[in-house]
Amino acid sequence: MNQTHDPALTSWIESANSPDSDFPIQNLPFGVFSRKGESERRVGVAIGDQIVDVGESLSANLWSGKAATRSSMSENLSARICGAGRRAM
């Protein structure tokens, strides 16, 4: 384990600091979501009760180093999966 699993870490997103949160700062899963009323699928990271839009945050240069590289790769893979539709699953 490394420092990212430290139970003392806290997030700027209050709901991620709740003891019953499924997505605390130590558990940030990538996923695919769409905005309410929109059909476009997007790649995001769940944190607390929020979703960080990976594409938007990459475009805004909010990621750096390994995080930017890995996020970009994840977004490309997820975009291909989204485009493949249910039959590919």
C-alpha positions, 0 to 999 in steps of 0.5 A: 500500500502507499500514501493514497490509502491513508485513512487520515486523508480527507477530500475537499468534497465533504460527502467523500469524508463521510464514514459511510461513503462508497467513494472516499478519497481512498476509492476513486473508481472510473466509470461512464456517466451521462448528464441529466437530459443528455445522451452523450456518455462521458468518462468520470471519477466518482468521489463522494456523491459527485462525479469529476468529468475526466474529459472536461478536467483534462481539457482544463489542464487540471491533471498533471504527470502520471495522473494526466497520462493514465486519465487520458488513456482511461478516457480513450479506452472508455470512449471505445467501450461506450462506442461499442454499445451493449453487444460488446459487453 
